[in-house]
Amino acid sequence: MEEYKKMYEKSLEDPESFWSRAAKDIEWYERWDKVLDTSNMPFYRWFEGGSLNTCYNAVDAHIEKGRGDQNAVIYDSPVTDTIEKYTFNELKERVSKIAGVLKELGVQKGDTVVIYMPMIPEALMSMLACARIGAIHSVVFGGFAAKELAIRIEDAEPKVILSASCGIEGKKIIEYKPLLDKAIELSDNKPESCVVYQREQCEAELKEGRDHDWEEMEKKAEPAPCVPVNATDPLYILYTSGTTGTPKGVVRDNGGHAVALKWSMKYIYGIEAGDVYWAASDVGWVVGHSYIVYAPLLAGATTIMYEGKPVRTPDPGAFWRVISEHNVKVLFTAPTAIRAIKREDPDGEYFEGYDVSCLDSLFLAGERTDPDTYEWSKDLLGVPVIDHWWQTETGWSIVGNFRGLEQFPIKPGSATKPMPGHDLRILDPGTGEEMPPGENGVIAIKIPLPPGTFITLWNNDKRFEESYMELYPGYYFTGDAGYVDEDGYVFIMGRVDDIINVAGHRLSTGSMEEAVLNHDAVAECAVIGMNDDLKGEVPIGFLVLKSGVDQTEDEIVSEVIQLVRSEVGPIASFKKAMIVDRLPKTRSGKILRGTMSEIANDVEYSVPSTIADKEVLDEIEKVVDGMKK
C-alpha cells in the first residue's frame, strides 16, 4: 500500500506539512501562526494562533454549503418507540437556542458546563451548544452514582448543569434528579443553575431558585451566534473511569480535534457528506464524543443516536433493523455488542429479515476483537470487519485499517497498522528499549502525539506528566501491551496488567482468551492471573456459554483447557476454568478484568463507578469461593 506508506512517513517526518494540509478542510476565522508548537514539551500545542468554532464547522458550515435540508441527526429509541429526524437547519435552530439558554444563565467563553443526560438528541445538542459559545462541556454518563457525579462536579466546577428527568435502561426507568440533587449536596462546588429536560416517562421535581424547566427556557431564549475560540482552547473535559479518588479529566482542544476527526472520517471510515454513520455507543464515552457527535457532523454526514441495546430491545435483530431502516453505511460498535448478539442468535436467524446491503463495513473497538467474533460477523454481514484500537486519551484511532484508502489485508486478532501521526513502538517494560518484531512489550507512542489527542488533564499538569509521560521519557505510555509482527501489523493483547508472570514466563491473557473463544460453545470469556505459591501466577478462565449448548459444563471446561494447551502451550499452565452467567462490564462494554483479578486474589476492591450491573461481581465472588473450596 504505497499510498499509506507515503502518508504515514510524511506524517512522522513532516507533521507540520501533513496536518496543515488536513486543516484546510476546516473553516477558520484566523489562520494559525504555527502548526506545531513544541517549545514546552510534553505540553505541545497544535495550530497555535488559529481561531475557529467547532459548532460552526459541525452545523452552520453545512447549511452555508447548501445541505441545510439534509438529515444531520436520526434519533432511534426502541425503548420509547420513537424515531425523530433533525435536518442541519433544525439542528442549528435547537442548538443556538440551547446556547442562548446557557448565555442567559451567565455561561461565558471558558466556563464549564456538566451534561448529565441519557441518549436523547438534547444531549448532543447540549454539547454543540457549549461549543457554540466557547464553553467547556464535561459529559457524565447518565445514571452514574451520586458520589461519582459529585467527584466530577467538584473537579470541573460547572457554572450550569444540564440534565434530564430520567434515563431508560431496557425496561427500567432510572430517575436522574435524585442522583443529581445528592451529587450537588455532596460537592463543595455548587452550580449556579440546573436545567432539566422533563421526559414523559418521569417528571422531576425542580428546586426553586436553582432549577429550570428546559422546554420553558428554550422556548423564550434568544438564539446565540458562534463565538470564535483559540485552536488551543479546551473544547471538553472527559473523565476517565477510575475506581477511587479523583478521576482523570482528559482535556481536548478545539483546533487539533476538529482537524483530526474530520480527516479520520474520510480516510479511516470512508465517510463523505450525506452518508449515514452509526456509532452504537453513548455520548458519555469517548466514542460518543468523537463518533456520535463531532466527527460525523464535521464531515457533513448523518449521525444516528440509538437509545437501546444490541439485544432485548426488542431482540438480537435490533442492530440489523437500524442499519436497514436508516440506510447505514458504516457501523462502529464494541466487540462485546457483537458477542451479545452472537450469544442470543448464534445462527443469525434474526438477521435474515433485513436488507443490510447499504452497509459498507463494520468497525470494532473498545475491547480487542478476537478471531472468532471477527469470523462470525464477517460471515454474517459479508462486509469488511475492521478492528481498530484507540483510547479515551487519544480521541481517535491509534491503530486501524482504512475504507477511504486501499484497505490492508486483514489479519484476525490484529488491529492492523499505526495511523498517520502515531509513531508506535514496543518497549521492554523494564529497560524501555525497543523490542524486536514478535516480542510482547509495552505499547508506547513517540511524542508529540498527533492532533485530536489529549493536551493535558484538567487542572492537573503534574498528573498528566506522571501518569503518561515520565515512565518512558519521550513517549506516551498507553498502558497497553502487545507486539508488532514482521509485516508491521500491531497486535493489542490487553492492558499491561493483563500480562501475567507464570514461572518466570511473561504471558498474555489476551492470547489465552483468543484460544478459549475458538471453542464453539463459548460466547465470551475473561482470563485473569491468580497468585500461586509455586509459579507466581497462574491463569484462570471465566466462560460465558452460547444459548442452546448441549454439552456438559465439565466437557466444555476440559476442551477449553486443551485448546489453550495446544494453541498457547503447556507453559501457560491453564488448568482452571469456570462457567458463569455473565461477566462484569463497564457500561461501555469493557470487561472488568482488574476487579475480577482482585476478587480472585482476595484483594479488597472498590466497586467501579462504571460498572453496568453490580450484582455480577457477587456472582463472580461465589464462583471463585466455590473453586477455592
C-alpha positions in Angstrom: 0.0 0.0 0.0 2.2 2.8 -1.3 -0.4 5.5 -0.6 -0.5 4.6 3.1 3.3 4.3 3.3 3.8 7.8 1.8 1.1 9.2 4.0 2.4 7.6 7.2 6.0 8.5 6.6 5.1 12.1 5.7 3.1 12.4 9.0 6.1 11.4 11.0 8.9 13.2 9.0 7.0 16.5 8.4 3.9 16.6 10.7 3.5 20.3 10.2 3.1 20.0 6.5 0.9 16.9 6.8 -1.6 18.3 9.3 -1.5 21.8 7.7 -2.9 20.2 4.6 -5.6 18.4 6.6 -6.5 21.6 8.3 -7.6 23.2 5.0 -10.8 21.1 5.3 -11.8 23.1 8.4 -13.3 26.7 8.4 -11.1 29.1 10.3 -11.7 32.6 11.5 -7.9 33.2 11.8 -5.2 31.0 10.3 -2.7 29.6 12.7 0.8 31.1 13.2 2.4 27.8 14.0 1.1 24.3 13.1 3.0 22.6 16.0 4.5 24.3 19.0 7.0 22.1 20.8 8.5 24.8 23.0 7.1 23.4 26.2 7.2 19.6 25.9 5.4 17.5 26.7 2.8 20.2 26.5 2.9 20.6 22.8 0.1 22.5 21.0 -1.4 22.3 17.6 -2.4 25.2 15.4 -1.1 27.9 17.8 -2.6 31.3 16.9 -5.5 29.9 14.9 -9.2 30.6 15.8 -12.3 28.7 14.8 -15.6 27.4 16.2 -16.3 23.7 16.4 -20.1 24.0 16.3 -19.9 26.3 13.3 -17.8 23.6 11.4 -20.2 20.9 12.5 -23.5 22.6 11.8 -23.6 26.1 10.3 -20.9 25.5 7.6 -23.0 22.7 6.0 -26.1 25.0 5.8 -24.0 27.6 4.0 -22.9 24.8 1.6 -26.5 24.1 0.7 -27.0 21.0 2.9 -29.5 22.6 5.4 -32.3 20.2 4.5 -30.2 17.1 4.8 -30.7 14.9 7.9 -28.0 15.7 10.5 -29.3 13.5 13.3 -31.5 10.5 13.5 -32.7 9.6 17.0 -33.8 6.0 17.2 -35.2 4.8 20.5 -36.7 1.4 20.7 -37.1 1.8 24.5 -39.6 4.6 23.9 -40.7 3.5 20.4 -39.6 6.8 19.0 -37.8 7.9 15.8 -37.0 11.6 15.2 -35.0 13.2 12.4 -33.3 16.6 12.5 -32.0 18.4 9.5 -29.0 20.7 9.7 -31.4 23.6 9.7 -33.4 22.2 12.5 -30.3 21.2 14.5 -28.9 24.8 14.2 -32.2 26.2 15.4 -32.3 24.0 18.5 -28.5 24.3 19.3 -28.5 28.1 19.0 -31.5 28.3 21.3 -29.9 26.0 23.9 -26.8 28.1 23.7 -29.0 31.1 24.3 -30.3 29.4 27.5 -26.7 29.0 28.7 -25.9 32.6 28.0 -29.0 33.8 29.8 -27.8 31.8 32.8 -24.4 33.6 32.7 -22.3 31.0 30.9 -19.4 32.7 29.0 -16.5 31.5 27.0 -14.2 29.4 29.1 -16.8 28.5 31.7 -17.6 24.8 32.3 -20.9 23.0 31.9 -21.6 19.5 33.2 -24.0 17.5 31.0 -25.7 14.6 32.8 -28.1 13.1 30.3 -29.4 10.0 28.6 -29.1 9.2 24.9 -31.6 11.7 23.6 -31.0 14.4 21.0 -30.8 17.1 23.6 -27.6 15.6 24.9 -25.9 16.0 21.6 -27.4 19.5 21.2 -26.1 20.5 24.6 -22.5 19.6 23.7 -22.8 21.6 20.5 -24.4 24.5 22.3 -21.4 24.7 24.7 -19.0 24.6 21.8 -21.1 27.3 20.1 -20.4 29.8 22.8 -16.9 28.7 23.8 -18.0 26.9 27.0 -16.2 23.7 28.0 -18.5 20.8 28.4 -18.0 17.7 30.6 -20.4 14.9 29.9 -21.0 12.5 32.7 -22.6 9.2 31.8 -26.3 9.4 32.6 -27.2 7.4 35.7 -23.8 7.5 37.3 -24.0 7.2 41.0 -24.3 10.5 43.0 -20.9 10.1 44.6 -19.2 9.7 41.3 -21.1 12.6 39.8 -20.2 14.7 42.8 -16.5 14.0 42.3 -16.8 15.3 38.7 -18.8 18.3 39.7 -16.1 19.0 42.4 -13.3 18.9 39.8 -14.9 20.6 36.8 -16.6 23.4 38.8 -19.5 23.9 36.4 -21.5 27.1 36.3 -24.5 25.2 35.0 -25.6 21.6 34.9 -27.8 20.3 32.0 -29.8 17.2 32.9 -33.0 15.2 32.2 -35.6 13.7 34.5 -34.7 10.2 33.7 -32.9 7.6 31.6 -34.2 4.2 30.4 -32.2 1.0 30.7 -34.1 -1.7 28.9 -37.5 -1.6 30.6 -36.2 0.2 33.7 -36.7 3.9 34.4 -33.6 5.5 36.1 -34.5 8.7 37.8 -31.7 11.2 37.4 -32.9 14.1 39.5 -32.5 12.5 42.9 -28.9 11.4 41.9 -28.2 15.0 40.7 -29.5 16.6 43.9 -27.5 14.2 46.1 -24.3 14.9 44.0 -24.7 18.6 44.3 -25.2 18.2 48.1 -22.0 16.1 48.3 -19.9 18.6 46.3 -18.3 21.7 47.7 -18.6 23.3 44.3 -22.3 24.2 43.7 -23.6 25.1 40.2 -25.5 28.3 39.9 -28.2 26.7 37.9 -29.5 23.3 36.7 -31.7 22.9 33.6 -33.8 19.8 33.5 -35.4 18.2 30.4 -38.6 16.6 31.5 -39.2 13.3 29.8 -42.8 11.9 29.7 -41.7 8.7 31.4 -40.8 10.5 34.6 -41.3 14.1 35.9 -38.6 15.5 38.1 -39.2 17.9 41.0 -37.5 21.2 40.5 -35.8 23.2 43.3 -37.0 26.7 43.3 -34.3 29.3 42.6 -31.7 26.8 41.2 -33.6 24.5 38.8 -35.2 25.5 35.5 -37.5 23.7 33.1 -35.7 23.0 29.9 -38.6 23.5 27.4 -39.7 26.8 29.0 -36.2 28.1 29.0 -35.5 27.1 25.4 -38.8 28.5 24.1 -38.1 32.0 25.3 -34.3 32.0 24.7 -32.6 34.2 22.1 -30.5 32.2 19.6 -26.8 32.6 20.2 -24.3 33.0 17.4 -21.0 31.1 17.2 -18.1 32.6 19.2 -14.5 32.3 17.9 -12.2 30.4 20.2 -8.4 29.7 20.0 -7.5 26.5 18.4 -5.7 25.6 21.7 -8.7 26.4 23.9 -10.3 23.4 25.6 -13.4 22.0 23.9 -14.3 19.5 26.5 -13.2 17.5 29.6 -13.9 13.8 29.7 -13.2 11.9 32.9 -11.6 8.5 32.5 -13.1 5.8 34.6 -11.5 5.4 38.0 -12.3 3.2 41.0 -11.2 5.6 43.7 -10.0 9.1 44.2 -10.2 11.9 41.7 -10.8 10.7 38.2 -8.5 12.0 35.4 -10.1 14.7 33.3 -8.9 14.3 29.8 -8.8 17.7 28.0 -9.4 18.0 24.3 -8.7 21.2 22.3 -10.8 22.8 19.6 -8.4 23.0 16.6 -6.5 19.8 16.5 -9.7 17.9 17.5 -11.7 19.3 14.5 -8.8 18.6 12.0 -8.1 15.1 13.1 -11.7 13.9 13.4 -12.7 15.2 10.0 -9.6 13.6 8.5 -10.4 10.3 10.1 -14.0 10.2 8.7 -12.7 10.5 5.2 -9.7 8.2 5.3 -10.4 5.7 8.1 -14.1 5.2 7.7 -14.6 6.2 4.1 -17.4 8.6 5.0 -18.4 11.6 2.9 -21.0 14.3 3.3 -24.5 12.8 3.0 -23.5 9.3 4.2 -25.2 7.8 7.2 -22.8 6.8 10.0 -23.7 5.0 13.2 -21.5 4.6 16.3 -23.5 2.4 18.6 -22.2 3.8 21.9 -23.2 6.6 24.4 -22.3 10.2 24.5 -20.9 9.6 27.9 -17.9 7.8 26.5 -15.2 8.9 24.2 -16.7 7.1 21.2 -19.8 9.1 21.7 -18.0 12.4 21.8 -15.8 11.6 18.8 -18.1 9.5 16.6 -21.7 10.1 17.5 -21.4 13.9 17.9 -18.4 15.6 16.4 -16.7 13.6 13.6 -19.9 12.7 11.6 -21.2 16.2 11.8 -17.9 17.8 10.9 -17.9 15.6 7.8 -21.5 16.6 6.9 -22.7 13.0 7.4 -25.9 11.9 9.1 -25.3 10.5 12.6 -27.5 8.1 14.5 -28.3 8.4 18.2 -29.6 5.0 19.4 -31.3 4.6 22.7 -31.3 0.9 23.1 -29.3 -2.3 23.4 -27.9 -4.8 20.9 -30.3 -7.4 22.3 -33.6 -7.4 24.1 -34.7 -4.0 22.7 -36.6 -6.0 21.5 -34.4 -8.8 20.1 -31.0 -9.7 18.6 -32.1 -8.2 15.3 -32.1 -4.7 16.7 -28.9 -3.6 15.0 -29.9 -5.0 11.7 -33.2 -3.2 11.8 -31.5 0.2 12.4 -29.0 -0.4 9.6 -31.7 -1.4 7.2 -34.2 1.3 8.1 -31.8 4.2 8.1 -29.5 3.2 5.3 -26.4 3.0 7.5 -23.1 2.9 5.5 -20.7 2.3 8.5 -21.5 0.7 11.9 -19.0 1.2 14.7 -19.6 -0.7 17.9 -17.8 -2.8 20.5 -16.9 -6.5 20.1 -19.0 -7.1 23.3 -22.1 -5.9 21.4 -21.4 -8.4 18.6 -20.7 -11.2 21.1 -24.0 -10.4 22.9 -25.9 -10.7 19.5 -24.0 -13.9 18.7 -24.8 -15.4 22.1 -28.5 -14.8 21.7 -28.7 -15.6 17.9 -25.7 -17.8 17.0 -27.1 -18.9 13.7 -28.1 -15.3 12.6 -31.8 -16.1 12.3 -32.8 -12.6 13.3 -30.6 -11.2 10.6 -32.5 -12.9 7.8 -35.4 -10.5 7.7 -33.4 -7.3 7.0 -31.8 -5.9 3.9 -28.4 -4.5 5.0 -26.9 -4.2 1.5 -26.3 -0.5 2.3 -23.6 -1.5 4.9 -20.1 -0.9 3.7 -18.1 -2.0 6.8 -18.2 -2.8 10.4 -15.7 -1.2 12.7 -15.0 -2.6 16.2 -13.2 -1.1 19.2 -13.3 -0.9 23.0 -12.1 -4.5 23.6 -9.8 -6.5 21.3 -11.6 -8.3 18.6 -10.9 -12.0 18.9 -10.7 -14.0 15.7 -13.9 -15.9 16.5 -16.0 -12.7 16.7 -14.3 -11.4 13.6 -15.1 -14.5 11.6 -18.7 -14.7 12.8 -19.6 -11.1 12.0 -17.7 -11.2 8.6 -19.6 -14.4 7.5 -22.9 -13.0 8.7 -22.6 -9.5 7.2 -20.5 -10.2 4.2 -18.6 -6.8 4.6 -15.1 -5.9 5.8 -14.9 -6.2 9.6 -12.2 -3.8 10.9 -10.7 -3.9 14.3 -9.2 -0.6 15.4 -7.6 0.4 18.7 -7.7 3.8 20.5 -8.2 5.3 23.9 -10.1 8.0 25.8 -6.9 9.9 25.9 -6.2 9.8 22.1 -9.8 10.6 20.9 -9.4 8.7 17.6 -7.7 5.6 16.2 -4.0 4.8 17.1 -4.0 1.6 15.1 -6.5 0.6 12.4 -7.3 0.0 8.8 -8.9 2.0 6.0 -12.1 2.4 4.0 -11.0 5.7 2.5 -7.6 4.4 1.3 -6.8 1.0 -0.2 -7.5 -1.5 2.6 -4.8 -3.7 4.1 -5.4 -7.5 4.1 -6.9 -8.3 7.5 -5.1 -10.5 10.0 -7.7 -11.7 12.6 -6.6 -10.7 16.0 -4.6 -7.6 14.8 -5.8 -4.0 14.7 -3.6 -3.7 11.6 -1.3 -0.7 11.2 -0.5 2.6 13.1 -2.5 5.5 11.9 -0.7 8.6 10.5 0.9 10.7 13.2 1.3 7.8 15.6 4.9 6.7 15.9 4.2 3.5 17.7 7.0 1.4 19.4 7.0 -1.7 21.5 9.2 -1.2 24.6 10.7 -3.6 27.1 8.8 -2.8 30.3 12.0 -2.9 32.4 14.6 -1.2 30.3 12.5 0.9 27.9 14.5 -0.4 25.0 12.7 -1.1 21.7 11.6 -4.8 21.3 12.2 -6.8 18.1 9.2 -7.9 15.9 7.0 -10.6 17.5 8.1 -9.8 21.1 5.5 -8.8 23.6 6.1 -5.5 25.4 4.6 -2.1 26.4 3.0 -0.1 23.6 4.3 3.5 23.6 4.0 6.3 21.1 6.7 8.9 20.5 5.6 12.4 21.3 4.3 14.7 20.2 1.1 12.9 19.6 -0.9 13.9 16.5 -3.8 16.5 16.6 -7.0 15.4 18.3 -5.3 13.7 21.2 -5.4 15.0 24.8 -3.3 18.0 25.7 -3.3 17.6 29.5 -5.5 16.6 32.4 -7.9 19.2 33.7 -6.2 21.4 36.3 -3.5 18.8 36.8 -0.5 19.1 34.5 1.6 17.2 37.1 -0.6 14.1 37.0 -0.5 14.3 33.2 3.2 14.1 33.2 3.4 11.4 36.0 0.7 9.2 34.5 1.6 9.3 30.8 4.9 10.9 30.0 7.5 10.2 32.7 7.7 6.4 32.8 9.3 6.2 29.3 10.7 9.7 28.6 9.9 10.9 25.1 7.0 8.5 24.8 3.3 8.5 25.7 2.7 5.4 27.9 -0.5 3.8 26.6 -0.8 1.3 29.5 -1.5 -1.4 26.9 0.7 -4.4 25.9 1.2 -6.1 22.6 3.6 -6.7 19.8 4.3 -5.9 16.1 4.8 -8.7 13.7 7.3 -8.9 10.8 4.7 -7.3 8.5 4.2 -4.3 10.7 0.8 -5.4 12.0 0.0 -4.4 15.6 -1.5 -6.9 18.0 -3.0 -5.5 21.1 -3.0 -8.1 23.9 -4.7 -6.2 26.7 -3.6 -3.8 29.4 -0.1 -4.1 30.8 -1.8 -5.5 33.9 -3.1 -8.4 31.7 0.4 -9.7 31.2 1.0 -12.3 33.9 4.2 -14.0 35.0 3.9 -17.8 35.1 7.0 -19.4 36.4 9.2 -16.6 35.0 7.4 -16.5 31.6 5.6 -13.3 30.7 2.4 -14.4 29.0 -0.6 -12.5 27.6 -4.0 -13.4 29.0 -5.3 -12.0 25.7 -3.7 -14.8 23.7 -5.3 -17.3 26.1 -8.7 -15.7 25.7 -8.3 -15.9 21.9 -7.7 -19.7 22.2 -10.7 -20.1 24.6 -13.0 -18.3 22.1 -12.2 -20.9 19.5 -14.5 -23.3 21.3 -17.9 -23.4 19.6 -19.8 -23.3 22.9 -18.1 -20.2 24.3 -19.7 -16.8 23.7 -17.4 -14.7 25.9 -14.6 -15.2 28.3 -12.1 -13.4 30.6 -8.8 -14.9 31.6 -7.0 -13.4 34.7 -4.0 -14.1 36.7 -4.3 -15.6 40.2 -1.4 -15.7 42.7 0.3 -19.1 43.1 2.9 -20.1 45.7 4.8 -22.2 43.2 4.6 -20.4 39.9 4.0 -16.8 41.0 0.8 -16.5 38.9 -1.5 -19.0 37.1 -4.3 -18.2 34.7 -7.9 -18.9 35.4 -10.7 -18.5 32.9 -14.3 -17.4 33.3 -16.6 -18.6 30.4 -20.0 -17.4 29.3 -21.7 -20.0 27.1 -23.8 -19.5 23.9 -27.6 -20.3 24.1 -28.7 -23.8 23.4 -25.4 -25.6 24.1 -25.9 -29.3 24.6 -22.5 -30.3 26.0 -22.0 -30.6 29.8 -20.1 -27.9 31.5 -17.3 -30.4 32.5 -16.8 -31.4 28.9 -16.6 -27.7 27.8 -14.1 -26.8 30.5 -11.9 -29.9 29.7 -11.9 -29.0 26.0 -11.1 -25.3 26.6 -8.1 -26.3 28.8 -6.9 -28.5 25.9 -7.4 -25.6 23.4 -5.2 -23.3 25.5 -2.6 -26.1 25.9 -2.4 -26.7 22.2 -2.6 -23.1 21.0 -0.6 -21.2 23.7 1.4 -24.2 25.1 1.7 -26.1 28.3 3.9 -23.3 29.6 0.7 -21.3 30.1 -0.4 -23.6 33.0 -4.0 -23.0 32.1 -5.8 -25.6 34.2 -8.8 -23.9 35.7 -11.9 -22.5 34.1 -15.4 -21.8 35.4 -18.7 -21.3 33.7 -20.5 -18.0 34.7 -23.8 -16.5 33.5 -22.3 -13.0 32.9 -19.0 -11.1 33.1 -18.8 -7.9 35.0 -18.5 -5.0 32.5 -18.5 -1.2 32.3 -21.4 0.5 30.7 -19.3 0.9 27.6 -18.8 -2.9 27.4 -15.3 -3.4 28.7 -14.8 -6.4 30.9 -13.6 -5.5 34.4 -10.6 -7.9 34.4 -8.8 -5.9 37.0 -11.7 -6.1 39.5 -12.1 -9.8 38.8 -8.4 -10.3 39.5 -8.7 -8.5 42.8 -11.6 -10.8 43.8 -9.6 -13.9 42.8 -6.6 -12.8 44.8 -8.6 -11.8 47.9 -7.6 -8.1 47.5 -10.1 -5.6 48.9 -11.7 -3.9 46.0 -14.0 -0.9 45.3 -17.0 -1.4 43.1 -16.1 0.6 40.0 -18.3 3.6 39.2 -18.5 2.5 35.6 -20.0 -1.0 36.2 -23.2 -1.8 34.4 -24.5 -4.3 36.9 -23.0 -4.7 40.5 -24.8 -8.0 41.1 -22.4 -9.7 38.6 -19.5 -9.2 41.0 -21.3 -11.0 43.7 -21.8 -14.0 41.4 -18.1 -13.9 40.5 -17.2 -13.9 44.2 -19.4 -17.0 44.8 -17.9 -18.9 41.8 -14.3 -18.1 43.0 -15.1 -19.1 46.6 -16.5 -22.4 45.3 -13.4 -23.0 43.2 -11.1 -22.4 46.2 -13.1 -24.8 48.4 
